[in-house]
Amino acid sequence: MSETPLQMTQRLYRKLKRRGHRVRRWSNYYEGKHPLLFASPEFSTQTGDLFDDFSDNWCRTVTQATAERLRPLAFRLEDGSIDKIAGQAWKRSGCHVEVNLALLEALISGRSYALVWKPDGVRTEITFEKPSAAIVEYVPGRRRLRAAGLKVWQDHDLEFATLFTSKMVYRWQRPRRAGGQWTGRTAGLSRGEPSHIPNPLGSVPLVELPNQTRLDTSPISELAPVIPLQNSINTLWLHTMTASDERALPARVVLGMDRPVREIVDPDTGEVVGEEDEPLAKFRSDRLLWLERQGASIAEFSAADLRGFLDLITQAVEHIAAQTRTPAIYLNKKLINIPESAVAADEAGLVAKAQERHDHFGAGLQEVMRLEALAAGEPGRAEALALGSVVWRDPQFRTDAQYADALVKWKAIGVPDEALWERIPNVTPEEIERWRRMRTDQAAAILGGDLASLYGPKLTEGEQGPAESIPEVA
């Protein structure tokens, strides 16, 4: 028996809430909010909350190292040309900025989402959603065919949910208090506007942007292999600081002597009524020591060698680098005076990982722009986008000299200028189009005999020198 839209909403809502625990955990680790693990109960009892706010946060470094290599620049159609209309829609919705946040969130939490919709019925809007507020369900046995999508949010004392299917959009609301029931939405709608409306796109407009995954598992966070090592590094640092506080300096001890005592005097009679141990804290702070008992001697404990802790921390960081393919230069900054080829080799793993993410995230972004074309009433362009590709910034960072040398060599074998310009980092299709127009204008100036315009503004008639000083053009 098939479930009703309300039942599907309730089921997806529960699934979303169950997933929220893992999302919060990964988010906390990225933010540096780490619990103290791998420490003995005695250590925790001794230190209390002294180190509650401490973390040597490598989770942020590992995630951002990949995120900064993921920069979509444009969308290419099936015939290889750049889709200018898609680029305009992309910028109109602010996606050239927001996509960086969405991809970073996908690396942290394993996934993020994009929603394509016309909130005013006129202009298409693309928004990115966090994994704790959206969820997509797929058709059983079809890993890419979306069956439904759910988006939830809260506003004052109400909670809202929108269920997207390929045919209908169901809009719900309920009180935020526990036990509130979902009912058709009325808040924020015009008088007489129905709560549930047909889906004009004919497709679920909520798209998942998954991080790396397997065929039979959910997307995986970049932090999954980092968290156990991160916990051990934090604990090692705490032991290092505790040992440094207690044993970093040589300690002396008195042997063969009773602990110093002081007399207890009755304040009324002035008589000695007993004695008590003298506090040693003052002697330690004043660096004062005396020996009155015959046979007393002094021994010394050498300062603790903390290099063992530091070596373990270094090794744990190296394991993080190896398991996440993060270059050493991101983690220890000890690469000095080494050739460029060595730096490229060190970054090869990260570059390969970024290119793999281009495939995963690129498929989702292509689907987003296909939906944008459908919303704009252009099914032909939507199909061309589906068979096209995403233009990404080169994930390998090179110096300007390296890029210039590579482009000269590509030019020598006949690669067109436009193809070379696309290989320059951060050069947008709009910039390439401007360069193309400038080149055309230069060619027109040469053919028209206006060579002076190629080298700057021409002088006015009163500013020109003698006629013979102006070069003639045959």
C-alpha positions as CSV (number, residue, x, y, z in Angstrom):
1,M,0.0,0.0,0.0
2,S,1.5,3.3,-1.0
3,E,2.0,6.0,1.6
4,T,0.2,9.3,1.6
5,P,2.1,12.6,1.1
6,L,1.7,13.4,4.8
7,Q,3.1,10.0,5.8
8,M,6.0,10.5,3.4
9,T,6.7,13.9,5.0
10,Q,6.7,12.4,8.5
11,R,9.0,9.6,7.5
12,L,11.5,11.8,5.7
13,Y,11.4,14.2,8.6
14,R,12.3,11.5,11.1
15,K,15.1,10.3,8.8
16,L,16.4,13.8,8.6
17,K,16.4,14.2,12.4
18,R,18.3,10.9,12.9
19,R,20.9,12.1,10.4
20,G,21.3,15.3,12.3
21,H,23.4,13.7,15.1
22,R,26.2,12.9,12.7
23,V,26.0,16.2,11.0
24,R,26.4,18.1,14.3
25,R,29.3,15.8,15.3
26,W,31.2,16.5,12.1
27,S,30.4,20.2,12.3
28,N,31.7,20.4,15.8
29,Y,35.0,18.7,14.9
30,Y,35.4,21.2,12.0
31,E,34.8,24.1,14.4
32,G,37.4,22.7,16.8
33,K,34.9,21.6,19.5
34,H,36.5,18.2,20.4
35,P,35.7,16.0,23.4
36,L,38.6,14.7,25.5
37,L,39.0,11.1,24.6
38,F,41.8,8.4,25.1
39,A,42.7,9.9,28.5
40,S,42.4,7.9,31.7
41,P,39.7,8.7,34.2
42,E,42.4,9.7,36.7
43,F,43.7,12.2,34.3
44,S,40.3,13.7,33.7
45,T,39.6,13.9,37.4
46,Q,42.9,15.6,38.0
47,T,42.6,18.3,35.3
48,G,38.8,18.9,35.5
49,D,37.7,21.4,32.9
50,L,41.1,23.0,32.5
51,F,41.5,21.9,28.9
52,D,37.8,22.0,27.8
53,D,38.4,24.7,25.2
54,F,41.7,23.3,23.8
55,S,42.1,21.6,20.5
56,D,44.9,21.3,17.9
57,N,42.4,21.4,15.1
58,W,43.6,19.6,11.9
59,C,40.0,18.9,10.8
60,R,39.6,22.4,9.4
61,T,43.0,22.3,7.7
62,V,42.3,19.0,5.9
63,T,38.8,20.1,4.7
64,Q,39.8,23.6,3.5
65,A,42.8,22.2,1.6
66,T,40.3,20.3,-0.6
67,A,37.6,23.1,-0.6
68,E,40.0,25.7,-2.0
69,R,40.6,23.5,-5.0
70,L,36.9,23.4,-5.9
71,R,35.9,26.4,-8.0
72,P,33.3,26.0,-10.7
73,L,33.6,28.8,-13.3
74,A,31.1,28.1,-16.0
75,F,28.9,25.5,-17.7
76,R,29.6,24.0,-21.1
77,L,26.9,22.8,-23.5
78,E,27.0,19.6,-25.5
79,D,28.7,21.3,-28.4
80,G,31.5,22.6,-26.2
81,S,30.4,26.2,-26.1
82,I,29.9,28.1,-22.8
83,D,26.2,28.6,-21.8
84,K,26.0,32.3,-21.1
85,I,22.4,32.1,-20.0
86,A,23.3,29.6,-17.3
87,G,26.1,31.8,-16.2
88,Q,23.8,34.8,-15.9
89,A,21.3,32.7,-13.8
90,W,24.1,31.4,-11.7
91,K,25.4,34.9,-10.8
92,R,21.9,36.3,-10.5
93,S,21.3,33.9,-7.6
94,G,24.7,34.6,-6.0
95,C,25.8,31.0,-6.7
96,H,29.3,32.1,-7.6
97,V,29.7,32.9,-3.9
98,E,27.3,30.5,-2.2
99,V,28.6,27.4,-4.0
100,N,31.8,27.6,-2.1
101,L,29.9,27.3,1.2
102,A,27.8,24.4,-0.2
103,L,30.8,22.4,-1.3
104,L,32.6,23.1,2.0
105,E,29.6,21.8,3.8
106,A,29.4,18.7,1.6
107,L,33.1,18.0,2.5
108,I,32.4,18.4,6.2
109,S,29.0,16.6,6.4
110,G,29.2,14.3,3.4
111,R,26.5,16.1,1.4
112,S,24.7,19.4,0.9
113,Y,21.7,20.3,-1.3
114,A,20.6,22.8,-4.0
115,L,17.0,23.9,-4.6
116,V,15.8,25.3,-7.9
117,W,12.5,27.2,-7.7
118,K,10.6,30.3,-8.8
119,P,9.4,31.8,-5.5
120,D,7.6,34.6,-7.3
121,G,6.6,32.6,-10.3
122,V,8.7,34.9,-12.5
123,R,12.5,34.5,-12.0
124,T,14.2,31.3,-11.2
125,E,16.2,31.2,-7.9
126,I,18.9,28.7,-6.9
127,T,19.6,28.3,-3.2
128,F,21.9,25.9,-1.3
129,E,20.6,24.0,1.7
130,K,22.5,22.5,4.7
131,P,22.2,18.8,5.3
132,S,20.4,19.3,8.6
133,A,17.5,21.0,6.8
134,A,17.0,19.0,3.6
135,I,16.9,15.4,2.4
136,V,16.4,13.6,-0.9
137,E,15.0,10.1,-1.4
138,Y,15.7,8.1,-4.5
139,V,13.6,5.6,-6.4
140,P,14.5,2.1,-5.1
141,G,17.2,0.5,-7.3
142,R,17.9,3.9,-9.0
143,R,20.8,5.7,-7.4
144,R,20.3,9.0,-9.4
145,L,16.6,9.2,-10.0
146,R,15.0,11.3,-7.3
147,A,11.6,10.2,-5.9
148,A,11.1,13.1,-3.4
149,G,12.8,15.8,-1.5
150,L,12.0,17.5,1.8
151,K,13.0,20.9,3.1
152,V,12.3,22.1,6.7
153,W,12.8,25.3,8.6
154,Q,11.5,27.2,11.6
155,D,10.1,30.7,12.0
156,H,9.1,32.0,15.4
157,D,6.6,29.5,16.9
158,L,6.0,27.5,13.7
159,E,7.9,24.8,11.9
160,F,7.5,24.5,8.1
161,A,8.1,21.6,5.7
162,T,7.9,21.4,1.9
163,L,7.7,18.0,0.2
164,F,8.7,18.0,-3.4
165,T,7.6,15.2,-5.8
166,S,7.8,15.2,-9.6
167,K,4.1,16.0,-9.9
168,M,3.2,17.9,-6.7
169,V,4.6,20.3,-4.1
170,Y,3.1,19.8,-0.6
171,R,3.5,22.6,1.9
172,W,3.0,22.0,5.6
173,Q,3.2,23.7,8.9
174,R,2.9,22.8,12.6
175,P,3.4,24.4,16.0
176,R,7.0,24.0,17.3
177,R,5.8,22.7,20.6
178,A,6.2,18.9,21.1
179,G,3.4,16.9,19.6
180,G,2.3,19.4,17.1
181,Q,0.6,17.9,14.0
182,W,1.4,18.8,10.4
183,T,-1.4,20.6,8.6
184,G,-1.6,22.3,5.2
185,R,0.3,25.6,5.2
186,T,-1.6,28.9,5.6
187,A,1.2,31.2,7.0
188,G,2.8,33.3,4.3
189,L,0.3,32.4,1.6
190,S,-2.1,34.7,-0.1
191,R,-5.8,34.5,0.7
192,G,-7.3,31.6,-1.2
193,E,-3.9,30.2,-2.3
194,P,-3.9,26.4,-1.9
195,S,-1.4,24.7,0.4
196,H,-0.4,22.1,-2.2
197,I,0.4,23.0,-5.8
198,P,1.4,21.2,-9.0
199,N,5.1,21.0,-9.7
200,P,5.7,23.0,-12.9
201,L,9.2,21.5,-13.5
202,G,8.0,17.9,-13.7
203,S,11.0,16.8,-11.7
204,V,12.1,17.0,-8.0
205,P,13.8,20.4,-7.8
206,L,15.9,19.5,-4.7
207,V,19.4,18.1,-5.8
208,E,21.9,16.4,-3.6
209,L,25.6,17.3,-3.8
210,P,27.3,14.2,-2.4
211,N,30.9,13.9,-1.3
212,Q,32.8,10.7,-2.0
213,T,30.6,7.6,-1.7
214,R,30.4,3.9,-2.6
215,L,27.7,2.1,-4.5
216,D,26.0,0.7,-1.4
217,T,26.7,3.4,1.3
218,S,25.9,6.9,2.1
219,P,28.3,9.8,1.2
220,I,31.3,10.1,3.5
221,S,32.6,13.1,5.3
222,E,36.2,14.1,4.7
223,L,36.6,14.1,8.5
224,A,35.8,10.4,8.9
225,P,39.5,9.2,8.8
226,V,40.7,12.3,10.7
227,I,38.6,12.3,13.8
228,P,40.3,9.3,15.6
229,L,43.8,10.7,15.0
230,Q,42.5,14.2,15.9
231,N,41.4,12.8,19.3
232,S,44.8,11.2,19.9
233,I,46.6,14.4,19.0
234,N,44.6,16.4,21.4
235,T,45.2,14.0,24.3
236,L,48.9,13.9,23.5
237,W,49.1,17.7,23.7
238,L,47.3,17.6,27.0
239,H,49.8,15.1,28.4
240,T,52.7,17.2,27.0
241,M,51.4,20.4,28.6
242,T,50.7,18.6,31.9
243,A,54.2,17.1,31.9
244,S,55.7,20.5,31.0
245,D,54.0,22.2,33.9
246,E,55.1,19.6,36.4
247,R,58.5,18.3,35.1
248,A,59.9,20.8,32.6
249,L,62.4,22.1,35.2
250,P,64.7,20.0,37.5
251,A,63.2,19.3,40.9
252,R,65.0,18.9,44.2
253,V,64.0,16.8,47.2
254,V,65.2,16.7,50.8
255,L,66.1,13.2,52.1
256,G,66.4,12.2,55.8
257,M,64.6,15.1,57.3
258,D,61.2,15.5,59.0
259,R,58.7,17.8,57.4
260,P,58.9,21.3,59.0
261,V,56.2,22.1,61.6
262,R,55.1,25.1,63.4
263,E,53.7,25.6,66.9
264,I,50.1,26.3,67.7
265,V,49.7,29.0,70.4
266,D,46.6,29.7,72.4
267,P,45.8,33.4,71.7
268,D,44.3,33.9,75.2
269,T,47.1,32.4,77.4
270,G,50.1,32.5,74.9
271,E,50.9,28.9,75.7
272,V,51.9,26.3,73.1
273,V,49.0,23.9,72.8
274,G,50.3,21.8,69.8
275,E,52.0,21.8,66.5
276,E,51.0,21.5,62.8
277,D,52.8,20.9,59.5
278,E,54.2,24.0,57.9
279,P,52.7,24.6,54.4
280,L,55.3,23.9,51.7
281,A,53.9,26.2,49.1
282,K,55.6,29.3,50.5
283,F,58.9,27.6,50.6
284,R,58.6,26.6,47.0
285,S,57.6,30.1,45.8
286,D,60.4,31.8,47.9
287,R,63.0,29.2,46.8
288,L,63.9,28.8,50.5
289,L,65.4,25.6,51.9
290,W,67.2,24.8,55.1
291,L,68.7,21.6,56.6
292,E,68.9,21.4,60.4
293,R,68.9,17.6,60.9
294,Q,72.2,15.8,60.8
295,G,72.3,13.4,57.9
296,A,69.8,15.2,55.7
297,S,70.8,15.4,52.0
298,I,69.4,16.8,48.7
299,A,68.6,14.8,45.6
300,E,67.5,16.0,42.2
301,F,65.1,14.8,39.6
302,S,66.1,15.7,36.1
303,A,63.7,17.7,33.8
304,A,61.4,15.5,31.8
305,D,62.2,15.0,28.1
306,L,59.1,15.9,26.2
307,R,60.4,14.9,22.8
308,G,58.7,11.6,22.9
309,F,55.2,13.3,23.1
310,L,56.2,15.7,20.3
311,D,57.4,12.8,18.1
312,L,54.1,11.0,18.5
313,I,52.1,14.1,17.6
314,T,54.3,14.6,14.5
315,Q,53.7,11.0,13.5
316,A,49.9,11.3,14.0
317,V,49.9,14.4,11.8
318,E,51.8,12.6,9.1
319,H,49.2,9.8,9.3
320,I,46.5,12.4,8.7
321,A,48.4,13.7,5.7
322,A,48.8,10.2,4.2
323,Q,45.2,9.1,4.8
324,T,43.6,12.3,3.5
325,R,46.2,13.1,0.7
326,T,46.9,16.5,2.2
327,P,50.3,17.9,1.2
328,A,53.0,18.2,3.8
329,I,53.2,22.0,3.2
330,Y,49.7,22.4,4.6
331,L,50.6,20.6,7.8
332,N,54.2,21.3,8.9
333,K,55.5,24.2,6.7
334,K,59.0,22.7,6.6
335,L,59.4,22.6,2.8
336,I,62.2,25.1,2.3
337,N,64.4,25.6,-0.8
338,I,63.0,22.6,-2.6
339,P,62.4,22.3,-6.4
340,E,59.0,23.0,-7.9
341,S,58.9,19.4,-9.1
342,A,59.0,18.2,-5.5
343,V,56.1,20.6,-4.5
344,A,54.1,19.3,-7.5
345,A,54.7,15.7,-6.5
346,D,53.7,16.5,-2.9
347,E,50.4,18.0,-4.1
348,A,49.7,15.2,-6.7
349,G,47.4,13.3,-4.3
350,L,45.4,16.4,-3.3
351,V,45.0,17.4,-7.0
352,A,43.8,13.9,-7.9
353,K,41.3,14.0,-5.1
354,A,40.0,17.4,-6.2
355,Q,39.6,16.2,-9.7
356,E,37.6,13.2,-8.4
357,R,35.4,15.6,-6.4
358,H,34.9,17.6,-9.7
359,D,33.1,14.5,-11.1
360,H,30.9,13.9,-8.0
361,F,29.9,17.5,-7.4
362,G,29.9,18.4,-11.1
363,A,27.1,15.9,-11.8
364,G,25.0,17.5,-9.2
365,L,25.7,21.0,-10.4
366,Q,24.8,20.0,-14.0
367,E,21.5,18.7,-12.8
368,V,20.9,22.0,-11.0
369,M,21.5,24.0,-14.1
370,R,19.4,21.6,-16.2
371,L,16.5,22.3,-13.8
372,E,17.2,26.0,-14.1
373,A,16.8,25.7,-17.9
374,L,13.6,23.7,-17.5
375,A,12.2,26.4,-15.2
376,A,13.1,29.0,-17.8
377,G,11.1,27.1,-20.4
378,E,14.1,25.9,-22.4
379,P,14.0,22.1,-22.6
380,G,16.5,22.1,-25.5
381,R,19.1,24.0,-23.5
382,A,18.4,21.7,-20.5
383,E,19.2,18.6,-22.6
384,A,22.4,20.3,-23.9
385,L,23.5,21.1,-20.3
386,A,22.8,17.5,-19.2
387,L,25.2,16.3,-21.9
388,G,27.7,19.1,-21.3
389,S,30.2,19.6,-18.4
390,V,31.2,21.9,-15.6
391,V,34.3,24.2,-16.2
392,W,36.4,24.1,-13.0
393,R,39.4,26.1,-12.0
394,D,42.7,24.2,-12.4
395,P,43.1,22.3,-9.0
396,Q,46.9,22.4,-9.3
397,F,48.3,25.6,-8.0
398,R,51.2,26.9,-10.1
399,T,53.2,30.2,-10.2
400,D,52.6,32.7,-13.0
401,A,55.9,31.7,-14.6
402,Q,54.9,28.1,-14.7
403,Y,51.5,28.9,-16.3
404,A,53.2,31.2,-18.8
405,D,55.7,28.6,-19.8
406,A,53.0,25.9,-20.2
407,L,50.8,28.2,-22.3
408,V,53.7,29.1,-24.6
409,K,54.4,25.4,-25.2
410,W,50.7,24.7,-25.9
411,K,50.6,27.6,-28.3
412,A,53.6,26.2,-30.1
413,I,51.7,23.1,-31.0
414,G,48.7,25.0,-32.4
415,V,46.3,25.3,-29.5
416,P,43.8,28.2,-30.1
417,D,44.1,31.3,-28.0
418,E,40.6,30.8,-26.4
419,A,41.6,27.3,-25.3
420,L,44.8,28.7,-23.7
421,W,42.9,31.5,-22.0
422,E,40.6,28.9,-20.3
423,R,43.6,27.3,-18.7
424,I,44.6,30.5,-16.9
425,P,43.4,30.4,-13.2
426,N,40.3,32.4,-12.3
427,V,39.7,33.7,-15.8
428,T,36.0,33.7,-16.3
429,P,34.1,33.2,-19.6
430,E,33.1,36.9,-19.4
431,E,36.8,37.8,-19.2
432,I,37.6,35.6,-22.2
433,E,34.8,37.2,-24.2
434,R,36.2,40.7,-23.4
435,W,39.6,39.6,-24.6
436,R,38.1,38.2,-27.8
437,R,36.4,41.6,-28.5
438,M,39.7,43.4,-27.8
439,R,41.5,41.1,-30.2
440,T,38.9,41.8,-32.8
441,D,39.2,45.5,-32.3
442,Q,42.9,45.4,-32.6
443,A,42.7,43.5,-35.9
444,A,40.1,46.0,-37.2
445,A,42.5,48.8,-36.2
446,I,45.4,47.3,-38.1
447,L,43.3,46.7,-41.2
448,G,41.9,50.2,-41.0
449,G,45.4,51.8,-40.8
450,D,44.8,53.0,-37.3
451,L,48.1,51.7,-35.7
452,A,48.2,54.5,-33.2
453,S,45.1,53.2,-31.4
454,L,47.0,50.0,-30.5
455,Y,49.5,52.0,-28.4
456,G,47.4,54.5,-26.6
457,P,45.1,57.5,-27.2
458,K,45.8,59.6,-30.3
459,L,46.9,63.2,-30.0
460,T,44.5,65.9,-30.8
461,E,45.1,68.2,-33.8
462,G,46.6,70.9,-31.7
463,E,48.9,68.5,-29.8
464,Q,50.3,66.8,-32.9
465,G,53.9,67.5,-33.9
466,P,55.3,68.1,-37.4
467,A,53.6,66.1,-40.1
468,E,56.8,64.3,-41.0
469,S,57.1,62.9,-37.4
470,I,53.8,60.9,-37.8
471,P,54.5,57.5,-39.4
472,E,52.6,56.8,-42.6
473,V,50.8,53.6,-43.2
474,A,50.9,52.2,-46.8
